[in-house]
């Protein structure tokens, strides 16, 4: 058995241990969720990709995040010229939200940090990603498509096989310039309009790879690749209020979230290593101290908790987005060596 087959067999063996979500999506404590583990989707993703795991692709970056601080969202703020504004989902479309933000940050990093000749046009449409993952890839239809929610494997497959559509107006009266929860729900039942699919395919994210550990997540972010984290790990200090601790962290709690969020910064501080998680519940759902100039609506998570989330098997590192040609912009330093 070669390494690829061993990795596949290892994760597939663990598929039966994933607990099914009680519903595909949920509304708990006044907040929307929307991720569900899906063993069949996992099997299909692994079987149809030559290199489904980051560990098969990361030989050049392995260990490079050790001891570093990397703040990827700073590139997005620089290229947009405005402070980061958190997403605020209105239905159980967190998977589309997390991946759309991942594409936005990846776009900015490629232009600002890696110096690719690309230009910023607009944010990615979370409605299109959400719909495409559920219908075009997941094949939901009829009664199965009535509820909200999705899975990371479907979303990763959509952005790599179908691509991305931006927040713009398109022929046929299609307007995605601003987030519309009702439109997300509607398209989540019918799919991406046929006339828009060719436009999506012009701009795919070429690589989405399964991240299985904190170290892989750390190294991925350290090299400019955000990680869309889908898991049932819950956070916070109570059922009604979330307050960060003195270092900007939320701790893990027993009650699950069934949620997708984005890891777009890391701080491998030996005293308390962790990653910065970008949620899609707006700017004010969480309060308390912050660190490293973190934006509103975000929270730090300890490395061991992120490791547990990654080991659930539905978190993806995103890289190689085919964006829009344009002039390069000045470099931006995204990491700082630990003094």
C-alpha positions as CSV (number, residue, x, y, z in Angstrom):
1,X,0.0,0.0,0.0
2,X,1.5,3.4,-1.0
3,X,1.3,6.6,1.0
4,X,-1.8,7.9,-0.8
5,X,-3.8,4.7,-0.4
6,X,-2.7,4.5,3.3
7,X,-3.9,8.0,3.9
8,X,-7.2,7.3,2.2
9,X,-7.8,4.1,4.1
10,X,-7.0,5.8,7.4
11,X,-9.5,8.6,7.0
12,X,-12.2,6.3,5.5
13,X,-11.8,4.0,8.5
14,X,-12.6,6.9,10.8
15,X,-15.7,8.0,8.8
16,X,-18.0,5.8,10.8
17,X,-16.9,7.6,14.0
18,X,-18.2,11.0,12.8
19,X,-21.4,11.7,14.7
20,X,-24.3,12.7,12.5
21,X,-25.7,16.1,13.1
22,X,-29.2,16.0,14.6
23,X,-30.4,18.2,11.6
24,X,-28.6,19.4,8.5
25,X,-28.7,22.9,9.8
26,X,-29.8,24.5,13.1
27,X,-30.7,27.7,14.8
28,X,-29.5,27.6,18.4
29,X,-29.2,30.4,21.0
30,X,-30.3,32.9,18.4
31,X,-27.5,32.0,15.9
32,X,-27.4,30.2,12.6
33,X,-25.2,27.1,12.0
34,X,-25.3,25.0,8.9
35,X,-22.6,22.3,8.6
36,X,-23.2,18.5,8.7
37,X,-20.6,15.7,8.5
38,X,-21.2,13.5,5.5
39,X,-19.2,10.3,5.2
40,X,-20.3,9.6,1.6
41,X,-19.2,13.1,0.5
42,X,-15.9,12.5,2.2
43,X,-15.4,9.2,0.4
44,X,-16.2,10.7,-2.9
45,X,-13.9,13.7,-2.4
46,X,-11.0,11.4,-1.4
47,X,-11.7,8.9,-4.3
48,X,-11.9,11.5,-7.0
49,X,-8.8,13.6,-6.1
50,X,-5.2,12.4,-6.8
51,X,-4.0,14.4,-3.8
52,X,-6.9,15.0,-1.4
53,X,-4.7,15.6,1.7
54,X,-2.5,18.6,2.4
55,X,0.1,16.2,3.8
56,X,0.6,15.0,0.2
57,X,1.3,18.5,-1.0
58,X,3.0,20.3,1.8
59,X,6.6,19.0,1.7
60,X,8.0,22.5,0.9
61,X,6.1,24.3,3.6
62,X,6.0,21.6,6.4
63,X,7.2,23.2,9.6
64,X,7.5,26.7,8.1
65,X,4.9,28.2,10.4
66,X,6.7,27.3,13.6
67,X,7.3,30.3,15.8
68,X,5.6,32.7,13.4
69,X,2.7,35.2,13.5
70,X,0.7,35.5,10.3
71,X,-2.2,37.8,9.8
72,X,-3.7,37.1,6.4
73,X,-6.7,39.4,6.7
74,X,-4.4,42.4,6.7
75,X,-3.8,41.7,3.0
76,X,-7.6,41.9,2.4
77,X,-7.8,45.2,4.2
78,X,-5.0,46.6,2.2
79,X,-6.3,45.6,-1.2
80,X,-9.8,46.8,-0.4
81,X,-8.7,49.9,1.4
82,X,-11.2,49.5,4.2
83,X,-11.3,47.7,7.5
84,X,-12.5,44.1,7.5
85,X,-16.2,43.7,7.8
86,X,-17.5,40.4,9.2
87,X,-20.0,38.4,7.3
88,X,-23.5,38.0,8.9
89,X,-25.4,35.0,7.7
90,X,-29.1,35.0,7.7
91,X,-29.8,31.3,7.2
92,X,-27.8,28.1,7.7
93,X,-25.3,28.9,5.0
94,X,-22.2,29.1,7.1
95,X,-20.3,26.8,4.6
96,X,-20.8,29.2,1.8
97,X,-19.9,32.1,4.0
98,X,-16.7,30.6,5.3
99,X,-15.5,29.6,1.8
100,X,-16.4,32.9,0.2
101,X,-14.3,34.7,2.8
102,X,-11.5,32.2,2.2
103,X,-11.6,33.1,-1.5
104,X,-11.5,36.8,-0.7
105,X,-8.5,36.5,1.5
106,X,-6.8,34.1,-0.9
107,X,-7.3,36.6,-3.7
108,X,-5.8,39.4,-1.6
109,X,-2.8,37.4,-0.5
110,X,-2.0,36.3,-4.0
111,X,-1.9,39.9,-5.2
112,X,-0.5,41.7,-2.2
113,X,1.8,39.1,-0.7
114,X,2.8,36.8,-3.5
115,X,2.9,39.6,-6.1
116,X,0.8,37.9,-8.7
117,X,-0.4,40.3,-11.5
118,X,-4.0,40.2,-10.3
119,X,-6.5,43.0,-9.4
120,X,-9.2,43.1,-6.8
121,X,-12.7,43.3,-8.4
122,X,-15.2,42.3,-5.7
123,X,-15.9,39.9,-2.9
124,X,-17.0,36.3,-3.7
125,X,-20.8,35.6,-3.7
126,X,-21.5,33.3,-0.8
127,X,-25.0,32.6,-2.2
128,X,-23.5,31.1,-5.4
129,X,-21.0,29.0,-3.5
130,X,-23.6,27.7,-1.1
131,X,-26.0,26.8,-3.8
132,X,-23.4,25.2,-6.0
133,X,-22.1,23.0,-3.2
134,X,-25.6,21.8,-2.3
135,X,-27.1,21.3,-5.7
136,X,-24.5,21.0,-8.4
137,X,-22.1,18.9,-6.3
138,X,-24.2,17.5,-3.5
139,X,-27.1,16.6,-5.7
140,X,-29.8,17.7,-3.2
141,X,-33.3,17.9,-4.7
142,X,-36.9,17.9,-3.8
143,X,-37.6,17.3,-0.1
144,X,-33.9,16.8,0.6
145,X,-33.2,20.4,-0.5
146,X,-35.8,22.0,1.7
147,X,-33.6,22.5,4.8
148,X,-30.5,24.7,5.0
149,X,-26.9,23.5,5.4
150,X,-24.1,21.9,3.5
151,X,-20.8,20.1,3.9
152,X,-17.2,21.3,3.3
153,X,-16.5,18.5,0.8
154,X,-19.3,19.7,-1.5
155,X,-18.1,23.3,-1.2
156,X,-14.5,22.4,-1.9
157,X,-15.6,20.4,-4.9
158,X,-17.6,23.3,-6.2
159,X,-14.9,25.9,-6.0
160,X,-12.4,23.6,-7.7
161,X,-14.6,22.1,-10.4
162,X,-17.1,24.9,-11.0
163,X,-15.3,28.0,-9.6
164,X,-16.4,31.3,-8.1
165,X,-18.7,34.1,-8.9
166,X,-18.2,37.6,-7.5
167,X,-20.5,40.1,-5.9
168,X,-21.6,41.9,-9.1
169,X,-24.6,42.2,-11.4
170,X,-24.8,39.7,-14.3
171,X,-27.0,39.4,-17.4
172,X,-30.5,38.1,-16.9
173,X,-31.2,40.3,-13.9
174,X,-28.9,38.4,-11.5
175,X,-27.7,40.8,-8.8
176,X,-25.2,39.5,-6.2
177,X,-23.7,42.8,-5.1
178,X,-24.9,42.4,-1.5
179,X,-25.6,39.4,0.6
180,X,-29.3,38.2,0.4
181,X,-30.3,35.4,2.8
182,X,-33.6,34.8,1.0
183,X,-31.7,34.5,-2.3
184,X,-29.2,32.1,-0.6
185,X,-32.1,29.9,0.6
186,X,-33.8,30.0,-2.8
187,X,-30.7,29.1,-4.8
188,X,-29.8,26.5,-2.1
189,X,-32.9,24.6,-3.3
190,X,-32.6,25.2,-7.1
191,X,-28.9,25.5,-7.7
192,X,-26.7,28.0,-9.7
193,X,-28.5,29.4,-12.7
194,X,-27.3,27.6,-15.8
195,X,-26.3,30.8,-17.6
196,X,-23.9,31.7,-14.7
197,X,-22.1,28.4,-14.5
198,X,-19.7,29.2,-17.4
199,X,-18.8,32.5,-15.7
200,X,-18.0,30.6,-12.5
201,X,-15.7,28.2,-14.4
202,X,-13.5,31.0,-15.5
203,X,-12.3,31.5,-11.9
204,X,-11.7,28.3,-10.0
205,X,-9.7,27.7,-6.9
206,X,-7.4,25.0,-8.2
207,X,-6.5,23.4,-4.9
208,X,-8.5,22.5,-1.9
209,X,-6.8,19.9,0.4
210,X,-7.9,18.2,3.6
211,X,-6.1,19.5,6.7
212,X,-5.7,17.0,9.5
213,X,-3.7,18.7,12.3
214,X,-2.9,22.0,13.9
215,X,0.6,21.9,12.5
216,X,-0.8,21.5,8.9
217,X,-3.2,24.4,9.5
218,X,-0.5,26.6,11.0
219,X,1.9,25.9,8.1
220,X,-0.9,26.5,5.5
221,X,-1.9,29.9,6.9
222,X,1.8,30.8,7.4
223,X,2.2,30.5,3.6
224,X,-0.9,32.4,2.6
225,X,-3.5,29.7,2.4
226,X,-6.6,30.2,4.6
227,X,-8.2,27.1,6.1
228,X,-12.0,26.6,5.9
229,X,-12.8,24.8,9.2
230,X,-15.9,22.6,9.3
231,X,-16.5,20.8,12.6
232,X,-18.9,20.3,15.6
233,X,-16.6,22.1,18.1
234,X,-18.5,24.6,20.2
235,X,-17.0,27.7,21.9
236,X,-18.0,30.3,24.4
237,X,-18.6,31.0,28.0
238,X,-22.4,30.6,28.2
239,X,-25.4,29.7,26.1
240,X,-26.4,33.4,25.6
241,X,-23.2,35.4,25.6
242,X,-19.7,35.0,24.2
243,X,-16.9,36.9,25.9
244,X,-13.2,36.4,24.9
245,X,-10.7,35.9,27.7
246,X,-7.8,38.2,28.5
247,X,-5.8,37.0,25.5
248,X,-8.7,37.1,23.0
249,X,-9.5,33.4,23.1
250,X,-12.8,31.5,23.4
251,X,-12.5,28.1,25.0
252,X,-14.0,24.9,23.8
253,X,-17.4,24.0,25.3
254,X,-19.2,20.7,25.4
255,X,-22.3,21.8,23.4
256,X,-21.6,21.4,19.6
257,X,-21.9,24.1,17.0
258,X,-22.1,22.2,13.7
259,X,-20.5,25.1,12.0
260,X,-18.1,26.3,9.3
261,X,-15.7,29.2,10.0
262,X,-12.4,30.3,8.5
263,X,-8.9,30.2,10.1
264,X,-7.0,33.2,8.6
265,X,-4.3,34.0,11.1
266,X,-2.0,32.1,13.4
267,X,0.3,33.0,16.3
268,X,2.6,30.1,17.1
269,X,3.5,31.7,20.4
270,X,5.1,29.0,22.6
271,X,3.2,30.3,25.6
272,X,-0.2,29.9,23.9
273,X,-0.2,28.9,20.2
274,X,-3.4,29.3,18.3
275,X,-5.3,30.4,15.3
276,X,-7.7,33.3,14.7
277,X,-11.2,32.2,13.6
278,X,-13.4,34.3,11.5
279,X,-17.1,33.7,12.1
280,X,-20.1,34.8,10.1
281,X,-22.4,36.1,12.8
282,X,-21.7,39.8,12.3
283,X,-19.4,42.1,14.4
284,X,-21.0,42.2,17.8
285,X,-21.9,38.6,18.7
286,X,-18.6,38.3,20.7
287,X,-17.0,40.8,23.0
288,X,-14.0,41.1,25.3
289,X,-10.3,41.7,25.0
290,X,-8.5,41.4,21.6
291,X,-4.9,41.0,20.6
292,X,-2.7,41.6,17.5
293,X,-5.3,44.0,16.2
294,X,-7.8,41.3,15.5
295,X,-11.0,42.4,13.8
296,X,-14.5,42.5,15.3
297,X,-16.4,39.2,15.2
298,X,-13.3,37.0,15.5
299,X,-11.7,35.0,18.3
300,X,-8.5,33.1,18.9
301,X,-8.6,29.3,19.4
302,X,-6.0,27.2,21.2
303,X,-3.8,25.0,19.0
304,X,-5.0,21.7,20.6
305,X,-8.7,22.6,20.0
306,X,-7.9,23.5,16.4
307,X,-6.1,20.1,16.1
308,X,-9.2,18.3,17.3
309,X,-11.4,20.2,14.8
310,X,-9.0,19.4,11.9
311,X,-9.0,15.7,12.8
312,X,-12.7,15.6,12.1
313,X,-11.6,15.6,8.5
314,X,-13.7,18.3,6.8
315,X,-11.3,21.3,6.9
316,X,-9.7,22.5,3.7
317,X,-6.6,24.6,2.9
318,X,-7.4,26.8,-0.2
319,X,-4.8,27.8,-2.7
320,X,-4.2,28.7,-6.4
321,X,-7.2,30.9,-7.2
322,X,-7.6,31.9,-10.8
323,X,-8.4,35.6,-10.4
324,X,-8.5,38.6,-12.7
325,X,-5.5,40.0,-14.6
326,X,-4.2,43.3,-13.4
327,X,-1.3,45.3,-12.1
328,X,0.7,44.0,-9.2
329,X,0.7,45.9,-5.9
330,X,3.4,46.4,-3.3
331,X,4.4,43.5,-1.0
332,X,2.9,43.2,2.4
333,X,4.7,41.4,5.2
334,X,2.3,38.8,6.7
335,X,4.5,37.2,9.3
336,X,6.8,38.3,12.0
337,X,9.6,36.2,13.6
338,X,9.1,35.7,17.3
339,X,11.7,37.8,19.2
